[in-house]
Amino acid sequence: MTYRVIKVIKGIPYIYEQESYRKDGKVRTRCRYLGRADSPTHQVNTTSLSISEIDHLPESSAKIEVHKLVMSDMFVRFLAGQSGVNIFPVAILPARARETIGISTKVVFLSQETLQKQQTKHSDIETKHYQTLQGLLDKGDIVHDREKHIIVYFHDLCWWTAVIKGTRNGEAYLQSYHRSNAEHVQRIKKRGAAKPPSC
């Protein structure tokens, strides 16, 4: 799993590309320096499209635009509570998930309220994990948990689960996102028939 992180050292933001892999039964990380985040050469571009415009794009194009957002320093500021916004788009809900949850909206939002709960209950979830949430939604199995709620689970070095909630006005929100274990996943499977990703 490869992802980018921004590290602030003595007030200067730097971009690193990191890769997690397993060796001898242990999770290890390779780190490669890319440059200063405030350099025009390395700065991650954000989208110029509105959320409504992103939502009306084909799914593959919408994923590209949201990926730009979660890789931006604007998202890092959101996670730190310094962006001045209450919600932020973090992924695109695949068609099979939208069908299961009963909504047509593609964009998945993370609210500051949920973020604060995440930081309290799952403080090990970092920027890099939110940046790879899309992979979980694309590759994971889906269980319809209760009305307008789905649980997505996937194994990537360890088990991961995400809960997505659909609102009455058709929006999708990330409710929970954290590491899991085989026992918890077995309990999830018992709640309903899993819907695997399309081949």
Secondary structure, DSSP 8 states (H G I E B T S, - for coil): -EEEEEEEETTEEEEEEEEEEEETTEEEEEEEEEEETTSTTT------S-HHHHHTS-HHHHHHHHHHHHTSHHHHHHHTT-SS-SEEEEEE--HHHHHHHT----EEEEEHHHHHHHHHH-TT--HHHHHTHHHHHHHSEEEEEETTEEEEEEESSSEEEEEEEE-TTS-EEEEEEEEE-HHHHHHHHTTS--B----
